[in-house]
Amino acid sequence: MTGAASSGAERHYRALESLYASAPVNALFSSHLEITGEGASRITFDVTEEVYHAAGAAHGTIYFKMLDDAGFYAANTFVTDRFLLTTSFNLHFTKPVRVGQVVAEGRWVSGRKRVFVAESRLVDAEGDEIGRGTGTFMRSHIPLSSLPGYLADA
């Protein structure tokens, strides 16, 4: 990648990170997105008792949010003009998680035009995989530049 292309990609990655931070839903969680390269994302998420179900572990909605976000942002690294939408997501729970830091790792798998496929996995503080998923994402009609949180010129 040339210097200009690299700096354009880096601006896009930082703008996606800004977009994540600006989403109102993310004010509810202690989490941080890092775009680690083309087709790759990493979200650190602090699980607290506030997200527990009645049996004392994180509710499945938390797994979905972390996995979906990681896959979505990995895929959106390839799209600099449009916001992607999740069209389907399949997830597998492998271990309950309680209080602690969880890392969601997203990785683009295929697609570069209209539909994108990404995988994601969750790893707990002990290094154990606690869940994984695969999602499909498609281009929307929403320009990234129209979203106040997408700060490409920052």
N, C-alpha and C positions, 0 to 999 in steps of 0.2 A: 504494500500500500504506500502511495506517495505521501509526502508530508502534508500536502493540502487535503488529500483524501482522509488521511489519518486524523488530522485536526477536525475535519468535518464530522467524522464518525465519533470522535471524542466529544464534540459539542452535542451531538445527538444523544449520546449515552448520558451525559450530565443532565441534559434536558429531560430525559426519561426519568432519571433519578429525582429531579425536581417535581415532575408530574406525580410520581408516586407519593412523595412527601406532602403534596398539596391536596391529595384526595381526602375529603372529609372523613371517610370511613377509617383512614389510617390514623386519625387523631385518637381513635378508640384503642389503639394497640401500641405497644412499645416495639417498633420495628424499624428497620433501615434497609433500603435497597442499594445494592452495588451492581452496576453493569460491569462485568469482568472482561468483556470482549464481545466480538461478534457472535451472536447466538448463545450468549451465556449470561446468567444473572445469579445473584446470591442475595438472599434476604435473611437477616438475622431477626429473630422474633423472640421476645421474652414472654413465656407462658406464665400466667398467674392464676390464682384460684378464681378470679373473676370470670374466667372462660370455662369453668368446670361444668360438667353435667352432674346429675344427682348422685352418681357413683364415685365422684371425686377424681376425675381425670378430664383432660381437655375435650370439649365437645367436638364432634366431627366437622362442624362448620369451620372451626379454626384450621383443621387440616386442609379442608378444601380451599380456604382463603389463601393460605400460604403456598399450596401447590399451584393453584390457578395463577396467582400473581407471579410466581417464579417462572412458570411456563410462558405466560403472556409477555412479560418483559424480555425474556430471551428471544421470543419471536419478533417482538416489535423493534428489536435492534436492526432488522432488515428493512423496516418501513419508516422512511423519514417524513412522509407527507400525510399519513392517515393514522388514526387511532384504530387499533384492532379490537375485535369483539370475540369473546369466547362463544363458540357455537356448540361445543360438546366437551365434556371432561369425564374421564373415568379414573376413579381413585381406589387405592387399596390401602387399608389400614393394617399395619403389621405389629404395632406395639402401642399401648396407651402411653401418654405423656402427662406428667404432672408439672410442678413448678420447675422452671429452668429455661435456658436458652435453647432454641431450636434453629437450625439453619435449613433454609429451603434453597436448593440448587436447581436452577432451570437450565435446560439445554435444548436448543433448536434441533429438530430431527430432519424435517423436509419441508419443501414448499418455499417459493420465493415470489410468487405472483399474487394470487388471490387468497389461497388457503395455506395456512402454515400449521405444522404439527410440532409440538414441543413436549418434552418429558420433564418431569421434576421429581425430586425426592426430598424427604425430610430426614434430618439427622439430629438426634438429641444430644444433650451435653455429654453423655457417655460415649458418643460416637456410633450409636446404634441407629440403623435405619428404622424409622417409625411409620413411614408411609411413602407411597409413590403414586404418580399419576401421569396420564397422557391426555393432552388437550388438543383440540383443533381451534384455530383462530382465523378470522377472516377480516379483510379490510372493511372498514365502515365508510360512511360518507362524511365523517367528522374529520376536518383537517386538524392535525396536531397543533398547527400554528394558531388555531382559534381557541385553544384551551389555555386559560390563564396560567396554569401550573407548568406548562411546557415552555421553559425558558431557554430557547436555543441560542440566544445571543448573550447569555450570561457568562 
